[in-house]
C-alpha cells in the first residue's frame, strides 16, 4: 500500500511467516539467494492474481523514488517482470526497479477496515470527565495500559475493583 519495492518481497514474506509461526517459516535469518529464487514462481502467481483483481499495481520506477506517475505494468510486460527472479532480489546495481502500490479505492477500503470510525455517541466529552476519570482514560490509552504500580496512577486497585481482564 505504500509503494514498496518488488525487490525484497521474498524477505518480507519470510519474516511474515516467522511472525505467524507458520510451519513453513524459514529459520530466523534472511532467505539465501537460491531460496528467494525458489519463491519467485509462488509469489509471482500471487502477485499476478492480486493485479488481475485490481488489488495491487506494479509500476516501473523511473526516478529516484516511486511516484504515482511511474508507468503501470500490464500484460506481457508485467508477466516478464514477475517471472524474472532478478527483479525480486535486492541489488544496488539493478538497472530496473519496480514498486508495488494499491489503487486509491483499495487503499481507502483497507484503511476503513483497519481503522473504522469510532462511534463515540453516548460517551461523555473530555470536558465532562472528572480528573480521576481523565487519568484512568489516559492510562488505559497508553501502550503499557498500567493503572497500578510504579508507572500507574494508583498504588493498588481501588476497593471493589476486580483484577479480571475485559473480554
C-alpha positions, 0 to 999 in steps of 0.5 A, spaced: 500 500 500 505 504 500 509 503 494 514 498 496 519 495 492 518 488 488 525 487 490 525 484 497 518 481 497 521 474 498 524 477 505 518 480 507 514 474 506 519 470 510 519 474 516 511 474 515 511 467 516 516 467 522 511 472 525 505 467 524 509 461 526 507 458 520 510 451 519 513 453 513 517 459 516 524 459 514 529 459 520 530 466 523 535 469 518 534 472 511 532 467 505 539 465 501 539 467 494 537 460 491 531 460 496 528 467 494 529 464 487 525 458 489 519 463 491 519 467 485 514 462 481 509 462 488 509 469 489 509 471 482 502 467 481 500 471 487 502 477 485 499 476 478 492 474 481 492 480 486 493 485 479 488 481 475 483 483 481 485 490 481 488 489 488 495 491 487 499 495 481 506 494 479 509 500 476 516 501 473 520 506 477 523 511 473 526 516 478 529 516 484 523 514 488 516 511 486 511 516 484 504 515 482 506 517 475 511 511 474 508 507 468 503 501 470 505 494 468 500 490 464 500 484 460 506 481 457 510 486 460 508 485 467 508 477 466 516 478 464 517 482 470 514 477 475 517 471 472 524 474 472 527 472 479 532 478 478 527 483 479 525 480 486 532 480 489 535 486 492 541 489 488 544 496 488 546 495 481 539 493 478 538 497 472 530 496 473 526 497 479 519 496 480 514 498 486 508 495 488 502 500 490 494 499 491 489 503 487 486 509 491 479 505 492 483 499 495 487 503 499 481 507 502 477 500 503 483 497 507 484 503 511 476 503 513 477 496 515 483 497 519 481 503 522 473 504 522 470 510 525 469 510 532 462 511 534 463 515 540 455 517 541 453 516 548 460 517 551 461 523 555 466 529 552 473 530 555 470 536 558 465 532 562 470 527 565 472 528 572 480 528 573 480 521 576 476 519 570 481 523 565 487 519 568 484 512 568 482 514 560 489 516 559 492 510 562 488 505 559 490 509 552 497 508 553 501 502 550 503 499 557 495 500 559 498 500 567 493 503 572 497 500 578 504 500 580 510 504 579 508 507 572 500 507 574 496 512 577 494 508 583 498 504 588 493 498 588 486 497 585 481 501 588 476 497 593 471 493 589 475 493 583 476 486 580 483 484 577 479 480 571 481 482 564 475 485 559 473 480 554 
